[in-house]
Amino acid sequence: MKCIAVYTKSFEQFSDIYEEVLNTPLAENEEREVEGVVVSESGTVPENYLERMKVRPDVVVMKVKEKDITILQHGDVFEIFIPEEENVLQ
């Protein structure tokens, strides 16, 4: 799965820029600023990372079912997990 990290602890701020983040083309390990928030393309993440994070008590798990996207929020970061076999952004 492809992972995009959004460095904010504010759910409201994350929600405001979520669609823009998904539509921002990023190269692997590229960092950009979107409306004052640092966004980073973190590359491919193994499936077991996602499963390990989901069971932690300090992690909030959100699911966008129609796009098969999983979002984890922990600390000051939101991580957006996008399946690589599908082009869910189009």
C-alpha positions as CSV (number, residue, x, y, z in Angstrom):
1,M,0.0,0.0,0.0
2,K,1.1,3.5,-0.7
3,C,1.3,5.8,2.3
4,I,0.9,9.6,2.4
5,A,1.7,11.3,5.8
6,V,0.0,14.5,6.7
7,Y,1.7,16.2,9.6
8,T,-1.1,17.9,11.7
9,K,-2.8,16.9,14.9
10,S,-6.0,18.9,13.9
11,F,-8.7,16.7,12.4
12,E,-10.5,19.8,11.2
13,Q,-7.4,20.9,9.3
14,F,-6.8,17.4,7.9
15,S,-10.4,17.3,6.7
16,D,-10.1,20.6,5.0
17,I,-7.1,19.5,2.9
18,Y,-7.9,15.8,2.5
19,E,-9.1,16.0,-1.1
20,E,-6.4,18.3,-2.2
21,V,-3.8,16.0,-0.7
22,L,-5.2,13.0,-2.6
23,N,-5.1,15.1,-5.8
24,T,-1.5,16.3,-5.3
25,P,1.0,14.3,-7.3
26,L,3.9,13.3,-5.1
27,A,7.0,11.3,-6.0
28,E,8.2,8.7,-3.6
29,N,9.7,10.4,-0.5
30,E,8.7,13.8,-1.7
31,E,7.6,16.5,0.8
32,R,5.2,19.4,0.0
33,E,3.3,21.9,1.8
34,V,-0.5,22.0,1.3
35,E,-2.2,25.0,2.9
36,G,0.6,25.3,5.5
37,V,0.6,21.6,6.4
38,V,3.6,19.3,5.5
39,V,2.6,16.3,3.4
40,S,5.0,13.5,2.5
41,E,4.7,10.5,0.2
42,S,6.2,7.8,2.4
43,G,6.4,5.1,-0.3
44,T,5.1,1.5,-0.1
45,V,4.2,0.2,3.4
46,P,3.9,-3.5,4.1
47,E,0.4,-4.8,5.0
48,N,1.6,-5.9,8.4
49,Y,2.5,-2.3,9.4
50,L,-1.2,-1.3,8.9
51,E,-2.4,-4.3,10.8
52,R,0.0,-3.6,13.7
53,M,-1.0,0.0,13.9
54,K,-4.7,-0.7,13.9
55,V,-4.5,-2.6,17.2
56,R,-2.7,0.1,19.1
57,P,-4.9,1.9,21.6
58,D,-3.5,5.4,20.7
59,V,-4.4,5.0,17.0
60,V,-7.7,6.2,15.4
61,V,-8.7,4.2,12.3
62,M,-10.9,5.6,9.6
63,K,-12.0,3.9,6.4
64,V,-13.2,5.4,3.1
65,K,-15.0,2.3,1.8
66,E,-15.8,3.5,-1.7
67,K,-12.1,4.1,-2.4
68,D,-10.7,1.3,-0.2
69,I,-8.6,4.0,1.6
70,T,-7.6,3.6,5.3
71,I,-6.6,6.6,7.4
72,L,-4.7,6.3,10.7
73,Q,-4.3,9.2,13.1
74,H,-1.8,9.0,15.9
75,G,0.2,11.7,17.6
76,D,0.7,14.7,15.2
77,V,0.3,12.7,12.0
78,F,-2.5,11.3,9.8
79,E,-1.4,8.4,7.5
80,I,-3.4,7.8,4.3
81,F,-3.1,4.3,3.0
82,I,-4.0,3.8,-0.7
83,P,-4.0,0.4,-2.5
84,E,-1.4,0.4,-5.2
85,E,-3.0,-2.0,-7.6
86,E,-5.9,0.4,-8.2
87,N,-5.7,4.0,-9.3
88,V,-8.2,5.3,-6.7
89,L,-7.4,9.0,-7.3
90,Q,-9.0,9.2,-10.7
